[in-house]
Structures are given as structure tokens and as C-alpha cells.
Amino acid sequence: MDNKTVLITGMHGFIGRHLAAALREAFHGVRVEGVDRAGRHESPDCRGLDLLEPECAVRVIGGVRPDYIFHLAGVVYSKDLRELYRGNVETTVNILDAVKKAGLPARVVVAGSAAEYGDVSSEDLPISEKLVPNPASPYGVSKVWQTTVARYYAQTGVDTVVGRLFNVIGQGAPEGLSIGAFAGQLKKIRRGDLPPELSVGNLKPRRDFIDVVDACRGLAAIAEKGRSGEIYNICSGSSVSMESVLGMMIEASGLEVRVAIDPARFKGADAGDVRGSSAKISSETGWQPSVPLLSSIAAMVGGF
């Protein structure tokens, strides 16, 4: 990716801003430009556009003429299928259609999600990319649609790969994520804005956590070495219970807090164990996760 032009949609989101920094550090002469929602985080290297408007996608693709596109923009925190469809599927159609119309040989990396797999039986663990998706949430459904769109465009000649991200954590994780919510509450307790009590949902599920730095390295790896039309899990290959992770976070914070289970925080569909296989991405690109879970947790809570 040295001396290439990269476009990141959703560049000022949690993963997007880490990816922009990682690419600038790893590749010589790389030019990184971004797109975010209109009126939000606009800067000389990040323009505000509505990617739901096809002409906006055409304009930015034609203007930047990127060699690589990382499509990270989308809707996460919603249960409305129409909103999720528009934010995750229509924007993907518009980006890929704009690349096709421009005739660019750009490699497009679409960020998928472990939510596409849904609740997986123990016999199917660790999850490989061959497992048929069975999403158990509206978000997961929309990401399956998005992946299907990406693979369709790959068949029509648009160079597209999908990176299925598992549970991404690290510095700046949003409070919409359980881990981010834990970190946010701990921060408020440290400041004295909350009493020393953490309100949490179901802590029994086990999740495959991947540090945001490793996630960005994985996305860059499939951008450079992945096969067009393929799906790659970006995961650690092991799972840890939410209860254990919360305990690590409390210990890292140095705070004495009480944990209170709040039934209102339970999710309707909460898969018991989600653990991916990274064999495919490792064998085809050489990528492997390198950031220990405790280091990710320290980055989240150590700066309070």
C-alpha cells in the first residue's frame, strides 16, 4: 500500500480513526482520505457526504480515485431493519456501483461482522467462513445482506473482499458496545459522577475479542493479499466470558465497585459462545493477532 491512495468511509468512527492512523504509520507515502456523515467531523482529509445518495458516492470515488477503499460506515445501534438496510446495504451498493461506473481497479474491503453467524452450536466452534450464516439480530441480518451484495459485485468484476470482524475492543470503544459501556461507567465512577456500582446485563456469554489495532492490521492484510469475493474472519480464535472481562476491567481500573445485574440490559438474542477460526486469513495473508486481551483492557481503562 506504499504510495497508494486510500479512502475510508466512516473514518472518524471507532475503527476508522484507528485504521487511518495504522495505515499512515505502516505504509510509506500512503494518502488517506475519508468520508463521514455530512456535518460531522469534516476536515481537510475527511469530507462530509451522505452515502445514501448515489451521486455523492460517484462524486467522492471520482474525485479521490482511490486504489483501496475500506467501507466501515454504517448503522450498528438499531433494531429497525429499514434503518439498518439503508445504512449498511444501500450505502454498500452505492459505493460499489460508483467504483464499477468509474472503471477503477480499486480493491474494496467491506467490514462484515460475527453477528452474521448468529447463535452457533458447540459442534461448529471455532466458526469458519464456511458456516452458513444464521443471524439472530436485525443487525446481523443487515450485515448478511451487505456481505451478499459485496460478493455479488465481486462476480461482476468489482474487486471486493469482506473482513468479518469479531468483538473489537480497545482505546475509544464506544459505549454502545458492552465493553465500552463498562469502561464508560468505570470512568464516571472514578470521577465521582456515579456511585461505585456497575449496572450490567447478561455476563455469561463468551465472546471472541480482538484488539482494534489487530483488527486494523487484519483489514489491511486482506486488502493487500485477500482473494476477491472471499470472506475472512478477523478474530483471536479464543473466547472469554463477559464476566471474566468485566473482572479484568475492574482490576485494571483499581476501583472497588459492586456489580449489579440489570434485567433491562439483557439482549433478546444473546449467543452463548462465539469463537472464530482465523486459519483462513492467517494462511492466506500471514496475519495473526498480536495484542493480548489484558493490553486491550489496559488501553481502555488505564487512562482514567
RARARA-V984576 format. One record per residue. N is the residue number from 1. RES is the residue in one letter. SS is DSSP state (H for helix, E for strand, L for the rest). PSI is psi in whole degrees, -180 to 180 (none if undefined). Layout:
N:RES:SS:PSI
N:RES:SS:PSI
This chain:
1:M:L:6
2:D:L:136
3:N:L:24
4:K:L:165
5:T:E:129
6:V:E:137
7:L:E:128
8:I:E:121
9:T:E:140
10:G:L:38
11:M:L:-26
12:H:L:13
13:G:L:179
14:F:H:-55
15:I:H:-38
16:G:H:-45
17:R:H:-34
18:H:H:-39
19:L:H:-43
20:A:H:-44
21:A:H:-41
22:A:H:-41
23:L:H:-41
24:R:H:-32
25:E:H:-35
26:A:H:-27
27:F:L:132
28:H:L:131
29:G:L:14
30:V:L:139
31:R:E:116
32:V:E:122
33:E:E:157
34:G:E:165
35:V:E:136
36:D:E:177
37:R:L:143
38:A:L:133
39:G:L:3
40:R:L:123
41:H:L:34
42:E:L:141
43:S:E:173
44:P:L:-30
45:D:L:7
46:C:E:113
47:R:E:150
48:G:E:121
49:L:L:154
50:D:L:103
51:L:L:-4
52:L:L:-12
53:E:L:112
54:P:H:-38
55:E:H:-28
56:C:H:-42
57:A:H:-43
58:V:H:-42
59:R:H:-45
60:V:H:-39
61:I:H:-43
62:G:H:-33
63:G:H:-43
64:V:H:-36
65:R:L:61
66:P:L:154
67:D:L:-30
68:Y:E:141
69:I:E:128
70:F:E:110
71:H:E:97
72:L:L:-16
73:A:L:145
74:G:L:-176
75:V:L:132
76:V:L:-52
77:Y:L:69
78:S:L:152
79:K:L:5
80:D:L:111
81:L:H:-34
82:R:H:-44
83:E:H:-43
84:L:H:-39
85:Y:H:-46
86:R:H:-47
87:G:H:-32
88:N:H:-32
89:V:H:-51
90:E:H:-40
91:T:H:-36
92:T:H:-43
93:V:H:-45
94:N:H:-41
95:I:H:-50
96:L:H:-36
97:D:H:-38
98:A:H:-39
99:V:H:-43
100:K:H:-44
101:K:H:-34
102:A:H:-14
103:G:L:29
104:L:L:142
105:P:L:38
106:A:L:143
107:R:E:123
108:V:E:123
109:V:E:117
110:V:E:129
111:A:E:111
112:G:E:-167
113:S:E:148
114:A:H:-19
115:A:H:-17
116:E:H:-28
117:Y:L:-31
118:G:L:-152
119:D:L:115
120:V:L:139
121:S:L:157
122:S:H:-28
123:E:H:-23
124:D:H:8
125:L:L:144
126:P:L:152
127:I:E:125
128:S:L:165
129:E:L:-14
130:K:L:-15
131:L:L:132
132:V:L:126
133:P:L:144
134:N:L:66
135:P:L:144
136:A:L:12
137:S:L:155
138:P:H:-39
139:Y:H:-46
140:G:H:-40
141:V:H:-47
142:S:H:-34
143:K:H:-32
144:V:H:-44
145:W:H:-45
146:Q:H:-45
147:T:H:-41
148:T:H:-41
149:V:H:-46
150:A:H:-44
151:R:H:-33
152:Y:H:-47
153:Y:H:-32
154:A:H:-36
155:Q:H:-23
156:T:L:2
157:G:L:-4
158:V:L:126
159:D:E:96
160:T:E:138
161:V:E:157
162:V:E:129
163:G:E:107
164:R:E:104
165:L:E:134
166:F:L:-147
167:N:E:100
168:V:E:128
169:I:E:172
170:G:L:-174
171:Q:L:128
172:G:L:11
173:A:L:130
174:P:L:153
175:E:L:-8
176:G:L:-21
177:L:L:147
178:S:H:-46
179:I:H:-39
180:G:H:-37
181:A:H:-41
182:F:H:-49
183:A:H:-40
184:G:H:-42
185:Q:H:-41
186:L:H:-38
187:K:H:-42
188:K:H:-35
189:I:H:-44
190:R:H:-39
191:R:H:-13
192:G:L:10
193:D:L:-17
194:L:L:152
195:P:L:163
196:P:L:63
197:E:E:128
198:L:E:126
199:S:E:121
200:V:E:165
201:G:L:-141
202:N:L:121
203:L:L:2
204:K:L:-33
205:P:L:148
206:R:E:138
207:R:E:153
208:D:L:104
209:F:E:137
210:I:E:130
211:D:E:146
212:V:H:-31
213:V:H:-45
214:D:H:-38
215:A:H:-42
216:C:H:-40
217:R:H:-38
218:G:H:-42
219:L:H:-41
220:A:H:-36
221:A:H:-44
222:I:H:-25
223:A:H:-40
224:E:H:-36
225:K:H:-7
226:G:L:157
227:R:L:137
228:S:L:135
229:G:L:-3
230:E:L:159
231:I:E:138
232:Y:E:124
233:N:E:134
234:I:E:99
235:C:L:173
236:S:L:-25
237:G:L:1
238:S:L:159
239:S:L:151
240:V:E:142
241:S:E:150
242:M:H:-33
243:E:H:-44
244:S:H:-42
245:V:H:-42
246:L:H:-42
247:G:H:-42
248:M:H:-39
249:M:H:-43
250:I:H:-44
251:E:H:-42
252:A:H:-30
253:S:H:-24
254:G:L:11
255:L:L:153
256:E:L:111
257:V:L:157
258:R:E:141
259:V:E:124
260:A:E:123
261:I:E:126
262:D:L:108
263:P:H:-26
264:A:H:-20
265:R:H:-3
266:F:L:141
267:K:L:151
268:G:L:-42
269:A:L:108
270:D:L:100
271:A:L:142
272:G:L:-50
273:D:E:124
274:V:E:106
275:R:L:122
276:G:E:164
277:S:L:129
278:S:L:15
279:A:H:-41
280:K:H:-51
281:I:H:-35
282:S:H:-44
283:S:H:-32
284:E:H:-24
285:T:H:-17
286:G:L:-3
287:W:L:141
288:Q:L:146
289:P:L:146
290:S:L:-14
291:V:L:117
292:P:L:151
293:L:H:-42
294:L:H:-33
295:S:H:-39
296:S:H:-43
297:I:H:-42
298:A:H:-37
299:A:H:-29
300:M:H:-39
301:V:H:-12
302:G:L:-20
303:G:L:10
304:F:L:none
